Amino acid sequence: MFRKVLVANRGEIALRVINACREMGIRTVAVYSEADRNALHVRFADEAICIGPPRLAESYLNIPAVISAAEIADVEAIHPGYGLLSENANFAEVCRASNIKFIGPPPDAIRLMGEKEKARQAMKKAHVPILPGSDGILATAEEAQDWAKKIGYPVILKAKAGGGGRGMRIVRAPEEMSNLFHAANAEAAGAFGNGELYMEKCIENPRHIEFQVLADEHGNVASLSERECSIQRRHQKLIEEAPSLQVSPKLREEIGRTLCRCMAEIGYQNSGTVEFLMDQDHHLYFIEMNTRIQVEHPVTEAVTGVDLVKAQLRIAAGERLDSILPPRLEIRGHAIECRVNAEHPEKFTPSAGRITTFHVPGGNGVRIDSALYAEGVIPPYYDSLIAKLIVHGRDRAEAIAKMSRALDQFIIEGIHTTIPLHQAIFQDEEFREGKFDTGFMERFLAKANRSSKE
């Protein structure tokens, strides 16, 4: 096992990795920007090194600064968390060249899955179901128009190097194609430095289902069931659950078996999440793969009993899956996660500032992943996620009741948060009955807007 690991991230995920390392007897090194000097991941790591000013490009995304910190601290491995450098194949290659273990997939696997059209073709080859779409990149709006005629409207334009909904446009009619193609191209170029687009058939109001996989360095792969991630706003997840009520045991087994074969064929290693859309007939279609630990990984941990961050560390240290996972993986109960963001709950505008009150709920089956504390400051430079509230119950009804209670007892003052939004969602009958899809938030917010005007 590693002696010392550098955590190349910040906030709750950095603290999550530090906690796992400490329990495993691994020393940790935190890196931080000047804005995060008083952050908890800095306080609880064994060592901490400042790597630059607040701006991401000058600190957390500065590969030379991160590698220099790793070399100064004499670490054996780097855990990238999620976001930031976690899916940067060049960073993984620099780690390898520096004789530092990257706790994640090999660079080639990151690069393959990061190029969405190549990922589609790899999945298709392995008989993972994919949506009808273009054969490769679309050179012009006219070519996109031709493909849309073959596939049938509505279609969706996606950025080759995309994520988070950027560089994505739904086209419902031929007359919309030209403007939306150029808009998606410009947005993708600005966000990712690559404006190339491809096309898929658009499923109206699907459910968003993702499967967690683990793969060791000896060719063994395991599927750890699925998560339901359909409660989203502008393609950003708000609430996640495990398992999905819409995935039957037979479908779970079939998709899991297919993914294990696919991951072995492409030489995948460590943790990954394969994302699907589900149509109204319960058919799943691959959309993308995230080659890292996910924000929502705690719900899978709750229902399987597997610590995914510790599993990542053990895999990277060369251990086999049969020594990491139980002989028979079983799904126990139901888990739900709410992402609490530093945002106005109605306007969705960022809310930086000082925390004046911070009280977290407790009790059986309640977990908080956060790096917040009273009098701590939320800087304006970074992602708005500030806490994750996770509950686990014997079934979905108990998990909902537990989450509703926990949200009422979760008090953060001094800034705006999305806690009131989550409280309202958990009182919604459509949500409570499990009758939702990716269009839920649009309907929910429209309904709330109508009510406020009456």
N, C-alpha and C positions, 0 to 999 in steps of 0.2 A: 504494500500500500504506500501511497505517497507520504512523504514527510511534511511537505509544505506546498500549499496551493494558493495562487493568486486569484482573486475574484475580480474579473474585469467588468464590473457593473456597479449599480447603485440601488438605493431604495430597498423595497421589501425583498426583491429576489436576491440581492447581495447578502442581506441578513439571513435569508433562508439557506443559502449555500454555506455561509459561515457557521450557522447552527448545526447543519449536517456534518460538516468537517469536524467541529469541536466534539460532537458525540462519537466520531470515529477516531479521535485522537490525532487529527491532522491539524497542523498549524496553518493559519491563514494570513494572507496579506491583502489588505484593502487598498484600492486606488481611489482617489477622490479629486474632484475639482475644488477650486477655492470656495465655491458656493456651498459645498457639502462638508466643509471643515468640521462642523459639529454634528454630522449625521451619525446615526446609530451603527451603521455598518463600519464606520471608522472607529467608533468607540469599542466595539466588541471583537474586532479582528485582533490578532496577536501583533501585527505590524500594520502601519498605514503610510502610504506615500502619496503626496500631492503630485498630480500629473498635468496641471495646467489651469487656465482660467475657466470661468463658468461655461462658455460656449462648448457644445458637444464636440465640434470639429477640432477644438484646441485641447480637449481633455479625453473624455471617454471614447471618442472615435479616433483619437490620435494613436495610430498603431506603433510608431517608433517610441512614443512616451510610455505606452503600456508595456512593450517588450523591454525597454530600458529598466522600468520598475521591476519587472520579473527577474531580470539579470542581476540587478542590485540586491534584491532580496534573496537571490539564489533559490528560486522555487523550481519544483519539478514539473508542475502542471498549471494550466490556466482554465478556470471555469468561466465561460462567457455569459452565463445566465440566459435571459431572453432579450430580444431587441439589440440595439447597439451593434456590437461586433459578432453576435452569436451565429449569424448566417453569412458571414463574410469569408468566402473561400480563400481570399488572399491572406487574411489574418491567420487562418488555420495553416496555410502554407508557411507563413513566416514563423509561426510557433514551431513547426516541424524543422525548419531550417535552423532554428535557434536551439534545437534539442530540448524543447519544452513540450510536454504532452498537452494537446488541445483536447479538452473534455467535451467531445462531440464527434460528429461524423468526419470521415476523411474529406479533404478538400474536393475531390472529384464528385463525391456524393452530394455535397453542399451545392456545388456548381450545377450538377445535373438537375436537382430538384428546384434550384433557384430560377432556372430558365423554364418557364411554365410550359411552353410548347414541347420542349424536349422531355419534360416530366410526363406530359400527357402521352407521348409516344412510348416512353418506357413502361408506363402503366398499361397501356394498350397491349404491348408485346407480352406482358405478364398476365393478360386476361383479366385485369382489373377494369370494371365497367367505366367508360368515359362518355361524356356528352358528345353528340355529333358536333363537328367543328371543322375549321379550316385545316388544310394540310400545310402547316408551317406558317411563317410570318406573312402578313398582308402588306404588300408594297405600296398600294394606293387605295384611296377611297373607292375607286372604280372596281378594283379587285375585291374589296370587301363587299361591295354591292352584289357582285356575281356570286360570291359564296353565300350571302344571305338568301338569295333566290333559291339556291340548292338546298339549304338547311331549312328555310322557312322562318318567317318572323314570328315572335320577337327573337332577336339574337343579342348577344352581349360581347362587346369589344373589351379585351383585357390586355394589360401591359405584359410583355414578355418577362420583364424583371419586376413585376408588380407585387403589391401586397397592401393590405389595409384599405382596399377599395379605391386606391388612387390609380389613375389611368384606366378606369373602368366606366363604360357607358352602355346602357340598354338602348337598343335601337328597335323601335316598334313598327316603323314604316320606311319605305325606300327614300322618301323625301327628307328623312332625318339623317341619313347616313353620312353625307359629306360633312356637315357641321359637327356631328358627334365624333366622327373619325378624327378630324383635326383637333378637336378639343381633348380627346383622350390621348392622342399622340403628344400634344404639347404638355399636358399634365404629367404624363409618364416621363418625358424627357427632363422636365424640371425636377421631378421627385427622385428619379433613379439614374439620370444621365443616359437613359436609353428609351427612345420613344417607340420602339417596335411593338406592334400589336398583333394579336391573333383573335380568332372568333370562336365562340361556342353557342350552341342553342341555349336560349334563356328559358329556364323553368320558372313560371310565375309562382311567387309565394311558396318556395320550397321550404323544407326544414334543413337545417345545417347540422350535420352529424360528423363527428371526427373520431378516429380510432387511434389509440395510443399504442405505439410499438416500442420494443426494446430489442436491440441486437448486440450480441457480444462480438469479440474479435476472432471467434473461432467458427463463424458461419451459422450460429444458432440465433433464431429470431422468435420472439413471443409477442402475441397481441394481448393487450390488457383491456380489452373491451372498448366501449365507446362512450362519448360524451355528447350531450344535446346542447347545442350552442345557437339556437335559433333566435333568442332574444337579443337583438342587435339594433343599433342606431347608426346609420350611414356606414354599414359594414364593420362597425366596432362592437365587439361583444360586451354585453352588460351582465348577463346571468348565464351560468352554465350548470348543467346537471349530469349526474351519472347514476344509473344507466339511462338511456333514452327509452321512453315508453313505446316508441314506434319501431324499435328494432327487436325482432323476434329472436329467440334463442337460435333458431336455424340460420337466420340471416347473419347473426353475430358470428356464428361458427364459420359459415361460408366465407364471409369477408375477411375474418381473421386469418383463416387458412390461406386464402389467396394473397393477402398482404405479406404473410410470413415467407411465402415462396418468392414473391416479388422482391422483398428487401434482401433476401439471400442472393438473388440473381444479380442485383446491382452492387453488391458488396457493402450494403449499409451497415453502420455501426452506431452504437449508443442510442440515445432517445430520439424519437421522432413522432410526429403526428400527421396522419393522412386524413385530409378533409374531403367530405362528400356533400353533395346536395341530394335530398330525398324528394321525389315527386309524390303526387297524391296516391299513386299506386304502390308506394313503399319501395320503389326501385332506387338504388343508390348509384350516384355518378361521381367519379373522382374530379376534384377541382384543383387541389394543390397539396403540397406537403411542406410542413414546417420542420426544418432540420435542427431542432433544439427542444429544450424543455418549454412547455407552454405556461402562460399565465394561469390557466385553469387546471394545472396538474393536481392540486389538492383534492379535487372531487374524485379523481381516479384513485388517489392514495387512500381516501376514506373508504371506498367500497371494495378495494382489493387488499388493503393492509400492506401494500408495497410502498416503501419510501423511494420515490423516483429519483431524487437527487443523490441519495446514497447509492442507488443502483447505477447512476451515471458514473460516479467516482469509482465504483468497483469494476465496472466494465472497462473504463479507461485504464485501470491498473492491471488489466489482463485476465480478470476472473471470468468464469463461464456462467451462463445464465442459470444452469441447474444448481449452482451454489448460491445464487442470488434470489431466485424466485421459489415459492413453495411448490411442492410436487404437483399439486392440483389447484389451479387458480379459480376462486369462487367469487361471485359478486354478492356482497353482503349489504342489504338495505339500500338506501337512497341518499345521495349527497347533492347539495346545491351550493353554489358560490355566487356571491354578489361582488362585483367590482365597484369599489367606492372611489370616486374620482373627485379631485379638487375642482369642481365645476358648479356653476349655478344650476340647480336641478330643473329649471324651466327654460332658461336661456341657453344653457350648455356652453356658457363662456367660462374661460379659465378663472380660477380664484386662488391666487397666490397670497401669502401672508403668514402671520404668526398664529400658532395654535394657542388659544387661551385655556381651553378645557379639552381633555381627552380621556374619556371613560369607555372602556371596552366591555362588552357583555361576556359572560362566562357560562359555565354549566356543562353538563354532560353532552358531548357531541357538538360543541361549539369551538371553532378555531379562528383565530385572527392572524393573518400574515400582514405585517405592517412595520414600517420603520419610523412611524410617527411617535411623538411624545409631547406632553404639555410644555409650552413655551418654545417648541421647535418651530422652525420656519420652513414653509413651502416655497422654494425658489421658483421664479417664473420661467426658467430656462428649459424645463424638462417635461416629460410625459405627465399627464394629470393623475394617473393611478397612484393612490396613496395608501390604500388598504384593501384587503380581500377578507370578506367574512364568509366562512365556510361552516355548514352544518351537516350533520349526518343523523339520519333517523332510520327506524326499521322499515319505513316505506315513504312514499312521496308525501302523503298527507301529514305524517309526523314531521318530516323535514320542512314542509311549508310552515307548519305551526311553530316549529323551533326557530326558523328564520324570521318570521314575523315578530316573535318575542325578542329575539336578539337585535333586530333592527331598532326596535323601540328603546332598547337599552344602550345602543351605540351612540355616544354623544361626542361630537366634535364641534367646538365653537371657535370663533375667530376668523373662519373662512367659510365659504359655501361648500357644501358637498352634495353628492347625489343620493344620500341616505333617504331624504323625503321621496324621491322618485322611486326608489326600490320599495319603500313602504306602500306607496300607491299601487305599484305593480302587483305586490303580493296580496292586495285586496281585490284585484280584478278577477271576475268569475271566469273569463276566458282563459286566463293564465292558470288559475287554480284547478280548472278542469283539464288542463293539458291540451287545450284546443288552440294551438298557436303555430305560427310559422315565422319566416323572416320578415313578413309584413306586419307582425304584431305591433311593433312600436309605432309605426306610422298610424295605424288605426287607434292605438291607445292614446297617443298625443292629440289626435284629431278629436277624439271623444272628450278628453280632458279640456281641450280648448272650447268645445261647444258648451260644456258644463259651466265653465267660468264666465261665459257670456249670458247665461240664462238667469 
